[in-house]
Amino acid sequence: MPECSLIQGANRGIGHALARALLSKPEVGTVYATCRDPENAIELRALCNDPRLVILRLDVTRETTIEAAAARVRAGSGRLDRLINVSGVLHDETGIAPEKRLDAISGDSLQKVFAVNAFGPLLVMKHFHPLIRHEGRAVLANVSARVGSITDNRLGGWYGYRGSKAALNMFTRTAAIELGRRAPNAIVVAIHPGTVDTGMSRPFQRGVPPKKLFAPPRAAEQILDVLARLRPEQSGSFLAWDGSEIPW
């Protein structure tokens, strides 16, 4: 049976590259690609000539859209073999930006950052986990970030982004423990994609060695390669793009 995948946050950047990479593999079956506004998802709709692609409306800050998307997948395929939570926010046009000092923290910004980076993926896990609880191998991966590692934090700053990714890591670990009891063939991990050349990272790429700055297609292939090689005992891990473990 061809594998069925879902990429949450597939309109641009890493998520779009993941959807494109999966569709390039003839052995892959249905690819569900979610975004907030399918009608205006120009880059994603450009892939619609492939009948395996199904675009779904999903806004991680609106639980009703998550529930509706899960119902669509349940009715259409009944299961998922691969689910990757991608969407995240570091800065945006509303004024969200990495905080360098405590004085720069905004309650409104924190709520938005945590809603997208932590609470959203957790709600996706809530509504989609029944679809990975089957007898076959299944992988649920949350795209995190090395800066979410408490142990690795030596520079400080970026309070909202660091904190939200640390929260996502805890949610990932906790879900892995629960699903380890209820779905032993499901592997749940957090994964750091490295520094990827997208709009999110562009203002912060200074000092990144060229060989450590990945184009989205390369980042997508690296993520898929790590996920393909995961063993059941690695469920609950926090991994880098090359498969190495990152300390919590």
N, C-alpha and C positions, 0 to 999 in steps of 0.2 A: 504494500500500500504506500503510495507517495506521501512524503511528509507534509504536514500542514503547519504553516508558520503564521505568527502574527507579530508585526512590528508596530509598537505603539510609539507614535511620533515620527511618521515616515515622510513628511512633506519636504524636508530639506536635510542637509548635513549628513550626519552618521546614519540616521534613520532611513533617509532616502537611498543612501549608498547600500545599506543592508538589504532593502527591498530589491534594488537593482541586482545586487550580487546573487540573491536567492533565485531571482527569475532567470539569471544566466545559466543556472544549473538545470539541465533537462530532467534530472531525477527528482527535482523538487515539485511538489504538487501545489495546492492553493496557497497563496500568500495574501493574508489579510494585512492591509496597510491603513493605519488610522491617522487622522489629522482633525484639527478643530473645524476646518471649513473646506470640505471636499470640493465645492463648486469653484473655489478660487485657488485650489492646490495645483498650480500650473505645472510645476516640475513633476509632481506625482502623477497627474493625469496624462502626462506625456508617455507614461509606461502602459497606458490602458490598452494598447494593441495586443497585449499578452492576455489571453482569456483566463490565465491562472490568477491574475491580480483582482482582488476585491477591495475597494476603498470604502472605509467605514468612518462615519463621524464619531469622534471621541475627543472630549475635552477633559483632561484629568482634573480640572477644578470643578467639574459638574458631574456628580455621581450618576445622575440619571442617564447621561450619555454613555458612561462606562457600562452600566447595567444593560442598556439597549444594545450596545455593540456585542456584549457577551451573549445576549439572546440570539443575535444574528448569526454568530459563529456556531452556537449550539444547534440552531436550526439548519445551518448550511453544511457543517462538517461533523459536528458532534464531538470533536476532540481537537487538541493541539499537540504537536510534537515539539514545537519551539515557540517560546514567547519571549520577546525582548522589549523591555521598557526602556525607551530612549529619551523621551522629552525631558528637558531641563532648562533652567534659566540662571544666568550669571549676571546679566545686565540687560536692560531693555530701554525703549524710548520713553517709558514713564518715569525714569529716574532711578530705577534699580541699578546698583553698581556695587562692586566689591568694597567693603568698608575697611579702610586702613586703620581706623581708630575707633574706640568705643563711642566717642562723640558723634560719629557718623551714622550710628545705628538708627534705623527708623522702624517703628513697630509695623507700619503698613507694608514696608518692603519685606520685612521678615515673614509676615503672613503670606505674601505672594510667593516668595522663594520656597518656603516650606510646603506650600500648597502644591507647587509644581514638582519640586525635586524629591519630596518625601511622601506627603500624604497621597498625592496622585498615584504613584506607583503602588502604594499599599492598597488603595482602593481597586486598582486593576487586579492585583493579586486576589483580593476578596472575591471579585465577581468572576474571574477567569480560572481560579484554581480547580474547580470541578472538571474543567476541560483537559487538564493535564493529569488527572487521577485515573489513568487507564493502565492496562497491563504492559504496554510498550514503554520504551525509554522516552522520557520527556525532559526538556530543559527550560527552566525559567531563569532569565538573566536580567538583572537590573544594572543599567549603565550608571556607574558611580564615578568617583574621581579619587585619585591618590590624596588630594588635599582633605578628603574626608577621614583620613587615618589620624586618629588621636596620637598614636605613637610616633608617627612620621612628621607631626607638626612642629617645625623648628623656626618658622618665620612669623607666625601669628597672622593677624588680619583676616579678611574675607570671612567675617563672622557668620553671615547668613548662609553663604554657599558651603563653607566647611561644616557648619552645624547641620544643615539639611542633608548633606551627603553622609555625614556620620549617622544621622537618624535613619536614612535609607539603608545603610549597612546593617544597623540593628534590626530593622524590619525584615531585611533579607535573611539574616541569621535566624531570627525567630520563626519565620515562615518555613525555613528549611527544617527546623526541628519538628514543627507540627506536621509537615507533609512527609517527613521521614517516617512518621507513625502511620499516616493515612494513605500515603502513596509512595511506597518504597522505590519505585522506578523513576520518580521525579527528582531531578537534580536542580537545586536552587542556588544561584551564586550572584555575587556582585562583581562587576568587571570594570576595570579602569582602561579606557581605550587609548591612553596616551594623549599627547597634545595633537589635536586634529585641526587641520586648516579649515575652520569654519568661521562664520560670523561671530559665534560665541567666543572663540579664543583669539580672534584677530587682534584686538587691542592689547593683548597680553603675550604676544609671541616673541617680543624682544628678548634676546638671550637664549632662546631655544635653539639648540644646534640643528642645522638643516636635516640631518639624518634622524632626528627625533621629532620632526614635525611631519605628521602623516597626512597625505591626501585622503579624503573620505573613502574612496574605493579601497585603498590599501588598509585603512583602519577597519573597514567592514570585513574584508577577507581575514584579517588577523583575529577579529572577534569570532567569526564563524569557525575558524580553525581551532581556537581554544575551546569553544563550546562542543565541537565535534569530538574532541579528545577527552572530555571530562569523564571521570570515573564516579560511580555512586558515592564513594567515600569522600569525595570532594564537595559534596553538597554542604552549603553553609559557609563556603570559602569566599574570600575577597581576593580576586586575581587581577593581575596586570595583563596587558595586551599580548605578552609573550608567554602567558601561562604561569608565571612566577607568582608566589603568594605575597600579598601585601599585609603588613601588620595592622591590626585593628587600631 
